[in-house]
Structure formats: structure tokens, C-alpha cells
Amino acid sequence: MKLKKTDQIDIKKEALAGITTFFTMAYIIVVNPAILATPGTGMEFNGVLTATVLLAFSMTLFMGLYAKLPYGVAPGMGINAFFTYSVVLGKNVPWQTALGAVFWSGVLFVLISATPLREGIAKAIPPNLRTAAAAGIGLFLTFIGFKNAGIVASDSETFVRFGGLSFSLLVCMAGIALALFLMTRKSPLAFLAGIGGSTILAWFCGDVKVPQDLFAWPDFSTVFMKLDLWGSLKLAMLPTILSFFATDLFDSISTFVGVSQATGLTDDQGNPKNLKQGLIVDSFATAFAGAFGTSSGTAYIESAAGIEMGGRTGLTAVFTALCFLPCFFIAPIAGMVPAYATASVLILVGALMFRSITKIRFERLEDLVPSFLTIVMIPLTFSITQGILWGFILHVTAYTLAGRSREIKAQMWVIAVFAIGLLVLDHFS
């Protein structure tokens, strides 16, 4: 199909937009392996970094060539914390089995994305619960950031306490200050500068050392294709698979709808352009993430920065994908970044996710209570699954008690009953 004169692609503008999107999301190259390779998981930092870059390159390229949308794709924030702290460390699930669960959730997402059932599920979930889940995940990330920076510490009597003034806390706060300064000036380098500035400060103070070799070949030997496909199909893993699926589905739809509306990337009816194709790419990103050796992939809301720079076609995503290629070789440099340096990004991303709370309607108790409990249960139980499942159940319960059961969609009743079944299964597994 030939482009109209008014629709001619400005390659320079698309390239600038693609590079901008890359810099806004490039922090994931360091942060994702730092989370997944947390001591105790057994995953190798270099292997996860390779998986992260491979997923970001291939799926962002797929987004540009197939869906023809200017979105970057990479392992999602929040879901990577769930993978590490709730599944692998929290339930003592081997990381290979957890990767298998990611893969099967992606397969389920692919099947759902190709049918009208996807829209039915998405529309059945009340906007309040979707927003509450995002805000709760924001608190979850912030809490992890506080822990990594030494801002909070465990306590046998009060559960948690202030960790006290420390070098790691001060460096983390310096990183937050630098990133926040750049964020207020709309700089795409804000998160990277926060991580880089903190790491340089730590190096200057002698707390980290420069590696002997600054570059290395990609690591395809430790986590790549190491997933346990059959072990992850045990009945006890079903809640985890469905949690990966649900979180990824809501995150994807929220990103596509939110970014398209904010940037005008919509069709004549006001719907996001190529939504079905975009969700299909997102679903493949999750399936391939499990195979590559990382947590679920998703479209990044940071793509809005590139779209605002003029990126309107899939060519923007192609340029973003190409920017990821050199990152295959920086594992030694990325490995010197201390946990308290990436903590600054976790805290800021958590804050950005939490601000969605303003969209929740709190006027009525039947809206307030399920949303509030969803938000607080995610960080306090250290489980996204618990927050989301209890949110479904409490929504149906509260609306029924308030005499508004007729407003509950049939799909939501099914989802709530399913959530009860998953909680029971999780208890006895």
C-alpha cells in the first residue's frame, strides 16, 4: 500500500524517536539481571543480561515489523520482582521451573490474544482493580528498592525498621536526586544517569571495583533454553502461571491504551492502533522470555517519550531494537553496578506506578475496600498474586453486600470463583 503524501515517513524523526525510546528504557539492561540474579535464586547475572538484551532486541524488532507500532519491548518491571521474590525465593520454586511457568503463561496469552476472549476478560475487570494492582506493584518495587539500599531492615519485634544512615542509603539518595533532576527536565537519560552516577560515586569511594575486562561475549550457556517445561505444568504451579498471565495482560492493555490516548496514536474510533497485533507481540514476548531465560516481556510505557518525539510508525521500534545490539557485550560493566545504585530506579519507577492511584474512585465503600486491600496486600504479603486474587474476590463480595450485584459482569463472577479455587489450590500445594 502506497503512503499518501501527508503520511510520508520522516526517517530522521523516526530514528531520533527510536533512540529516545531506547535511552528511556535502557535501565532495564542492568536492573532486570540485578533483580533476577539476586543471591539465592541461582541465576547468573551475565546470562540474564544476555536474555534481557536478546528479548528486548528481538521483540522490539517484531513490534516494529509486524505490529507496525513504535513501542519498545523488554522484561517488565514488577513482574520481574514477582518472579524473583514471590516465586523463586518466596515459594522455593527452582528458577528453571519458574521460567517454564513464564513460557506457559505466554502460550496462554498467545491463545487469548488471537480470540475475542481477550477483550472479554479485559473489560470484565473493573478499572479500579486494574489501577489498584498497578499502584500496589509500585509500592512493591519501592519496598524492594528500600531493602536493597538499606533504608529498611528486618526486625524480630517490629517486622521492619529504619536501617539507619549508611553509605548505601546516601548513594541511593544521590542517584534519586540526579535522576529526579533530569526527569523534571524531560531527559531520556534520567534513569541511566541515576544508576551511572551512583555507581561512579561508589567507585570513587572505593566500594566497587572496575572489572579487569570491560566487555565480554554474550552468555548463552547458563540460563538460555534452561526452562523446565514439564515441571512447570504441575498443578501446584497453576496459580503462578495464571498470575504471570493476568499481570502481563493487564499491564499490556494498560500500556497500549494509556500511551495511545496520551499521544494520539489512535484510530478513527479513538481505539489504540493495531491493538490486536500489539498484544500478540506482547504475548510472544512472554513466551520467548521463558525460553531465553528471563521474566515476562511487555511493551514499555516509556515508549511514550519516543512517540512524543515524532515516532509514529514501526520504524521507530526498529531503530530502538538496533540500539540494543551493542548491549550484548557490556555484562562486565553492568556487573559492577551495586544493588543500592539500581535501588534508585526501583523507587522512582514505584513512585511513577503509584501515582495512578488518583484514577481510583474512592467515594463508595464497595469501591474503596477492594482497591485499598489490593494495593496494601501486594507489598505486605510480598506477593502480587495474593493482592490481585483477593481483589477479585473482595470486589464481588463488596458489590453483592452493597446490593449492586447486578452491576457485576458474568465474566467477573467466573474470575472470582476461579480466584477462590486458586487460593485453595495454593494453600494445599
N, C-alpha and C positions, 0 to 999 in steps of 0.2 A: 504494500500500500504506500503510495507516494504521500509525502508530507505536504501540507499546504504551506504557502509562503510564510504565513504567520506562525506556523508550527515548526519552522526550521530549527534544528538543534544547534545551539551555540556550544561548540566543543570546549572552548576555553572556559566558559562559565560552568559547564558540567564537570570539567576536570578540577577546577577550584572548589566546587561544591563537594566532589568526592574526596579530595584531600582534607577538606574541613571536617567532613564526617569521620574520616579515619582518625584525625587527631582528637576528636571529642570522645571516641570510644577506645582509643589505643591503650588506655589504662588497664583494660581487661587482660592484656597480654601478660601483665605482671600480677594483677590482683587474683585472677582465676587460679593459676597454679599455686599461688600463695595460700589460697583457701583450701583447695583440694589436696594439696600436699602437706597439710597441717600434720605435725607429728602425731602418730597414732593411726593414720589412715593407711599407711603403707604405700602410698602413691609417690612416684618420683617427680620432682619439680620439673626437670628438663623434659620428661615425657609428656606431662600435662601441658607445658608451654607449647610443645610441638603440636599437640592435639588441638589446643586453643587456636593457634595460628592457622592450622590446616582447615579447621571448621570455619573460621572467620573468612578465610580466602575463598574456599570452595562455595560456601553457601551464599556469601555476598555476591559472588560472581553469578550464581544460579538465580539470585533475586533479580539481578540486572538483566540477564539474558532471557529468562523465562517469564518472570512476573512483570518485567519492564518497569520496576519501581525503584526509586532512589534510596533504598534502605540498606543500612549495614546490618549484618547478622553475626552473632557471636554467642558464646555461652552466657546465659542470663544471670544477672546479679539477683541474689535472693534464692533462686533455685540451686545455685552452687553451694550456698551456705546450708540449705536444706539437705542436699546430697551429703555434705561432709559431717555436719554436726547432728542432724536428726537421724540420718540413715546409717552411715558408716560408723560414726563414733557413738551415737545415741542408742542404736539397736544392735551394734556389733555385727553389722552386715558386711561381709568381705567386699572390698571395692569392686572386684570383678563382677560380683552378683549385682551390686548397685548399678554398674554400667549396663548390665543386662536389662535391669528394670527401666533404665532410661531408654534403651533401644525399643523395648516393647511398648512403652508409653508413646514413643514416636510412631511406631507402626499403627497403634490405635488412633493417634492424631491424624495420620495419613488417611485412614479409612473414614474417619469422621469428616475430615475436610473435603472429601470428594462427594459427600452426601448432604442433603438438606438437614440432617440431624444436627450438624454443627450449629446452624443458626438457631435451631430449636433449643439446644442446650444453653447457648449463649444468651438468648432472650429470656429464658426461664429464670436465670439467676438475677435477683434484684440488684440494681445498680449500687445500692447501699452496701451490700455484702462484697461486691467486687472491689469497691473503693476501700472498704474496711480491710480487706485482705492486703491490698497494696500498702496501706498505712501500717498495718501490723508487721509486714515484711520489712518496711522501713525501720521500725523500732528494733526488729530482729538484727538487721545489719548494723545498726548503731551500737547495739549491745555487744556484738562481736568485735566491733571496732574499739569500743571502750576496753574490752578484755585484752585485746592484742596490744593496746597502748599502755596497759597497766593502770587505767583510770579506775576500773573496778577490780576487786579481788574477792575470792570466795571467803566466807566466814562461817564457822560452825554454829554460831549463835544467831547471827542476823542474816544468814544466807549470802548476802553480798555486802561489801563496804567500799568506801573510797580507798583506792590503792596507795594514796599518798603522793606527794610531789616526787617525781623521778625524772631521770633523763629521757626515758621513752615518752613520758607524758608531754614534756616540754617540746620535744622534737615533733611529736604528732600535732600539737597545737600550732607550732610554727608552720607545718605543712598545711593545716587547715586555713591559717591566716593567709598564706600565699595563694592557695587555690581560690579562696573566697575573694581576695582582691582581684584576681584575674576574672573570676566568674561575673563580678559586678561590671566588668568591662567587656563582657561577651567574648572573652578569649577562648578559642577551642583548645588551648594548651593548658587550661586551668588544672585539670586533674593530674595530667602528666607532670606539670611543674610542681604540684604539691608533693607527689611521690619523689620526683627527682631532687627537689630542694631539700626534703627531709633526709634522703639518702646521702646527699653531699655533706650535709651538716653532721650526720652520724659518722661519715668517713673522716671528716675534718677533726672530729673529736676522738677518733681512734676506736669507735665502737664497731665499725665494719671495715673489711679489707677488700681492696681491689683484687679480683681473681688474676691468676697468672696468665690465663688465656682469656681474652676478651670475647672471642667468638668461638662457636663450635657447630658441628654438623647437627642437623635435626635428629632427635631421638625417637626412632620408630621401634625400639626394642622393649620398652618397659611397660607401656600401657596401651599402645596401638593394637587393636584387634584382640585384646585380652579379656573381653567381656564374657561372662558366664551366662549363655543364653538359656540353658535348661534349668540351671539352679535358680534363676530369677523368676521362673514360672511356677514356683511353689506357691501354694495357697496363701501362705503367710506373707508373701511379697505383694499380694494383690492391692492392699491399701497403699503401699508405696508407689506402685505403678500408676494407680489412679490419681494419686496426689501429684506426681510428676505431670501427668496428662492434664489435670484440671488447672494447675498453676500455669502451665505453659499455654493452655487455651485462653485463659483469662488475660494473661499478660500480652499475648499476641493480638487479641482483639482490641484490648485497650490501647496498645501502641498504634495499630493501624487506624483506628477510629479517632483517637486523640490527636495524633500528628497530622492526619489528613484534614481534620477540621480546623486545626490551628494554622495550617499552612495553605489551605485552599486546594489541596490535592484531592479533589472530589469530582464525581461525575455530574451530569445534569440534574440528577435527582438528589444530590447532596450526599451520596454514599461514597465511601472510600474507593478510589480507583483500583481495579483489579484485585479486590479483596480476596476472592476465592483463590486466585493464583498465589497471592502473597501468603495466605495461610498454608497452602500446600508446600511452599518453600519452607515455611517455618516448621511444618511437621517433619519434613525430610531432615531439617537441621537437627531436630531432636534425635531421630533415629540414627543418623550418621554420627552424632555426638557420642552416643554409647559405643559405637564401633571404633571411633577414633581415640577414645579414652578420656572423655570429659563429660561434664554435666550438660543438661539440655541447652540447645541453641535457640535463639529467638531474635526477632527484629529489634533493633535498638532505638529507643525514643530519642537518643542523641542525634539520630539521623535528621531531626528537625533543623539542626544547625546548618547542615549542608543544603537542605531544601530551601531554607531562608536565604542561602547564598545564591540561589538560582537553579539548583538541581531539580529538574522536573521529569527526567526520564531514567531508564535503566542504565544509561551510560554513566550516570553519577555513581551507581553501585559498582560498575566495572572498574572505575578509577579507584574507588575505595578498596576493592579487593586487591588490586595490583599493589597498593601501598603496604599490604600485609606481607608480601613475599619476602622482603629483606628480614622480617622479624623472625624467620625460621632459625636464624643464626645467632641470636643475641641471648641465648639461655644463660651463659656465664655472667653477663652484665645484669640480667634480670634477677639472677640468683643472689646477688649481693644486697638486694633491697630488703631491709629488715621488716618484720611484721608491723612494727609501730609506724613505719612510713606508709604502708598501704592502708593502715587504720584510718588515716585522714580521709581517704576516698570512701571507705565504708561508711563513715559517719556522715559525710556530705551527701552521698547517694541516699542514705537512710533518711536524711532530712528532706531531700527532694521528693522521695516517695511518700513521706508522711504528710506533706502539705496537701495531698489530695483529700485529706480528711475534711476540708472545708466544703467538699461537694456532698457530704453525707447529710441527710435530713434527720435532725435530732428532735424535732418537735414532739413526736409521739413516742411513747414508751416502747411500742411494738417495733419501731424502727431503731430506737436508741439502744436497747438492751442487746439484741443480737449483734449489732455493729460494734458496740463497745467491747463486748466479750470476745468477739473475733479479733479485734485489734490487740487486746491485752493478753489473750491466751497464746498467741503466736510467740511472743518473746518470753513470756513467763513459763510456758511449758517447753520452750526451746524446740517447738515443732510447728511448722506451717500446716501440716496435716491436721493436727488437733484443732487449730483455730478455724480452718475452713470447714471441717466436718461439723463441729459444734455450731458454727454459724448457720449452716443449712438447717440443722435440727431446731435451733432456737428461733429461727425466722418463722418456720411453720408453726411452732408451738405458740409463739407470742401473737402471731396474727390470728390463730384459732381462738386463743383466750380473749383477744380483743374483739371477737365477733366479726373478723374480716377474712374468714377462711375462703369465702367466695373469690377473693382477690388473688388467692394463691393459684398459680398456673399448675395444670396437671403434671407437667414435667417436673415441677419443683417438689411435688408430693413424692414422686418416684425417686428424685435425687435425695430427699430427706430420709426416706426409708432405706435407700442404698447406703447413706452415710451411717445410719444406725447399725446396719449389717457390718460395715467396715470397722466400726469401733469395737463391736463384739468380737469380730474375727481377730482384730489386732490385740485384744485383751487375752484371748485364749491361745494365740500363736506363740 
